[in-house]
Amino acid sequence: MSNIAGKAYAMNVLTPIRPGFRTWLTRLIFWISHSAPSQLAGLLGLKFIHFARWVVIRRADWPHVSPDQPKPAAALRNDYMLFLSNFNGTWDQYIDAFADGIPTGLDFLWYTSTKYPHSIPIAAFKDYIAANQIQTGYYYNATPGAAQRDIVQALQLRDALVALAREHPAAEPAAFAIKYNQMLADRQKAFGAHGIAPAASPATERAEAARRRYFDRSQWLPGAPRPDQATG
């Protein structure tokens, strides 16, 4: 899947905002969230998240590649909010943890997006995210086989080894062996397996495959029933 690189998953969600007052209000909400980070305090406890970012893109700010092409503002009716995140785990686990950890924060940040259904109940929120998610075409990850915790623990292991190396020249062999063995015991969690993360369960795999088929826009025929998609 193009969204996955090793243990990491890349999510990109683009939701429309009516230009004018709602765009201005979104920028105000972002300013408040920076000034009062307690709104997103629950996000800091989700250690499987590499990062999460919300960005407002006005119609006139979209990339304009060629002077021969019409300006994007002429073809777009909306401004947009772009949500970007990289995380470890499955799509469902991520959305569930987000909605459980910062439901008020999510409603606060997405409040101005068109047809936003609120984060609770979770089923409507998942439908909204899936309908507006842009599948990743190219995903580069410098450490694809390592999760966020793998990297943190590897850095801690490195610091412990550096400390041992500094003590080695002057240490007695028996005393150094005791410290070395203690370091190994303390840092056992740092010796995790790198590679592609295993699926949470066969049911999770089937749910992800079904979701992708359901929300793949290329599969829809004119007049076919589809979820209440907000993009446009």
C-alpha positions in Angstrom: 0.0 0.0 0.0 1.4 3.4 -0.9 0.5 4.9 2.5 2.8 2.5 4.3 6.6 2.5 4.5 7.7 -0.3 6.9 6.1 0.3 10.2 4.9 3.8 9.4 1.6 5.0 7.9 1.3 8.4 6.1 -2.1 10.1 6.3 -3.2 13.2 4.3 -6.7 14.6 4.7 -7.9 17.6 2.7 -11.2 19.1 3.9 -13.0 22.2 2.4 -13.6 25.4 4.2 -16.0 28.1 2.8 -13.7 31.1 2.0 -14.1 34.3 4.0 -15.2 34.2 7.6 -14.7 30.5 8.1 -11.1 30.7 6.8 -10.4 33.6 9.1 -12.0 31.7 12.0 -9.8 28.6 11.3 -6.7 30.7 11.5 -8.0 32.1 14.8 -8.6 28.6 16.1 -5.0 27.6 15.1 -3.7 30.7 17.0 -5.7 29.7 20.1 -4.4 26.1 19.9 -0.8 27.4 19.9 -1.5 29.8 22.7 -3.4 27.2 24.8 -1.8 23.8 24.0 -3.9 22.2 26.8 -6.5 21.7 24.1 -4.2 19.1 22.5 -2.7 17.7 25.7 -4.0 14.2 25.0 -2.1 14.2 21.7 1.2 14.2 23.6 0.4 10.9 25.3 0.0 9.1 21.9 3.6 7.9 21.5 3.0 6.1 18.3 2.5 9.4 16.4 5.6 10.8 14.6 3.9 14.1 14.0 0.6 15.7 13.2 0.1 19.1 11.5 -2.9 21.1 10.3 -2.4 23.8 7.6 -4.9 26.2 6.0 -4.5 26.6 2.2 -6.4 29.4 0.6 -7.6 29.1 -3.0 -5.0 31.7 -4.2 -2.1 29.9 -2.4 -2.3 26.6 -4.4 0.8 25.9 -6.5 0.7 27.5 -9.9 3.1 25.4 -12.1 2.7 27.1 -15.5 1.7 30.6 -16.5 -0.4 29.0 -19.2 -2.6 27.3 -16.7 -5.5 29.2 -15.1 -4.9 30.3 -11.5 -6.2 27.8 -9.0 -8.6 30.3 -7.4 -10.5 30.5 -10.6 -11.3 26.8 -10.5 -11.8 26.3 -6.7 -14.8 27.2 -4.7 -13.3 26.5 -1.3 -10.3 27.1 0.8 -8.9 23.9 2.4 -7.4 22.6 5.5 -4.7 20.0 5.0 -4.0 17.5 7.8 -0.8 15.6 7.7 0.4 12.9 10.0 2.8 9.9 10.2 2.2 7.2 12.8 2.7 3.6 13.7 -0.2 1.2 13.7 -3.3 0.8 11.6 -5.7 3.4 10.2 -8.4 2.3 12.6 -6.2 2.3 15.7 -5.0 5.8 14.8 -8.5 7.3 14.4 -9.8 5.5 17.5 -6.9 6.8 19.6 -7.3 10.4 18.2 -11.0 10.4 18.9 -10.6 8.9 22.4 -7.6 11.1 23.4 -8.6 14.5 22.1 -12.3 14.5 21.0 -12.7 18.2 22.0 -9.5 19.1 20.3 -10.5 17.4 17.0 -13.8 19.2 17.0 -12.0 22.5 17.8 -9.6 22.1 14.9 -12.1 20.8 12.3 -15.0 22.9 13.4 -15.0 25.1 10.3 -14.6 22.3 7.8 -17.7 21.7 5.6 -20.0 18.9 6.8 -17.7 18.0 9.7 -19.7 15.5 11.8 -17.8 15.8 15.1 -15.5 13.1 16.4 -18.2 11.4 18.4 -19.8 9.1 17.3 -16.7 7.5 15.8 -18.4 5.9 12.8 -19.4 9.2 11.2 -16.0 10.7 11.9 -14.2 7.7 10.3 -16.5 8.0 7.2 -15.6 11.7 7.0 -11.8 11.2 7.2 -11.9 8.3 4.7 -14.0 10.3 2.2 -11.5 13.2 2.3 -8.2 11.3 2.6 -5.8 11.7 -0.3 -3.9 8.4 -0.8 -0.1 8.8 -0.7 1.5 8.5 -4.2 5.1 8.5 -2.9 6.2 7.9 0.6 9.8 8.1 1.8 10.8 7.3 5.3 14.4 7.4 6.5 13.8 4.6 9.0 11.0 2.5 7.6 11.7 -0.5 9.7 11.7 1.4 13.0 8.7 2.6 14.9 8.8 5.9 16.9 9.5 4.0 20.1 12.3 1.9 18.4 14.1 5.2 17.5 13.8 6.6 21.0 15.0 3.4 22.6 17.9 3.1 20.1 19.0 6.6 21.1 18.9 5.7 24.8 20.9 2.6 24.1 23.5 4.6 22.2 23.8 7.0 25.2 24.3 4.0 27.6 27.0 2.5 25.3 28.8 5.8 25.1 28.8 6.1 28.9 30.2 2.5 29.2 32.9 3.2 26.6 34.0 6.2 28.7 34.3 4.1 31.8 36.0 1.1 30.1 39.7 2.3 30.1 39.9 2.8 33.8 37.4 0.2 35.0 38.3 -3.1 36.6 37.2 -6.0 34.4 34.9 -7.6 37.0 33.3 -4.3 37.9 32.9 -3.3 34.2 31.3 -6.7 33.5 28.7 -6.0 36.2 27.8 -2.6 34.7 27.7 -4.1 31.2 25.3 -6.8 32.2 23.2 -4.3 34.1 23.0 -2.1 31.0 21.9 -5.0 28.9 19.1 -5.9 31.4 18.0 -2.3 31.6 17.9 -1.8 27.8 16.3 -5.1 26.6 13.4 -3.1 25.1 15.9 -1.4 22.8 16.5 -4.7 20.9 13.3 -4.8 19.0 12.8 -6.3 15.6 12.9 -3.9 12.6 10.8 -4.5 9.5 7.2 -4.3 8.3 4.8 -4.2 11.2 2.5 -7.2 11.5 -1.2 -6.8 10.9 -3.2 -6.2 14.0 -5.5 -9.0 13.0 -7.0 -10.6 9.9 -10.2 -8.7 10.6 -8.3 -5.4 10.6 -6.7 -6.3 7.2 -10.1 -7.1 5.7 -11.6 -3.9 7.1 -8.8 -1.8 5.5 -9.2 -3.5 2.2 -12.9 -3.0 2.2 -12.6 0.6 3.1 -10.2 1.3 0.3 -12.5 -0.3 -2.2 -15.5 1.6 -0.8 -13.8 5.0 -0.9 -11.8 4.5 -4.1 -13.3 7.2 -6.3 -12.3 5.4 -9.5 -14.8 2.7 -8.6 -17.9 4.9 -8.4 -20.3 5.0 -11.3 -22.6 8.0 -12.1 -25.7 7.8 -9.8 -24.2 5.1 -7.6 -24.9 5.6 -3.8 -21.9 6.8 -1.9 -21.1 8.4 1.5 -21.8 12.1 2.1 -18.4 13.2 0.7 -17.5 16.8 1.7 -14.8 17.5 -0.8 -15.6 19.7 -3.8 
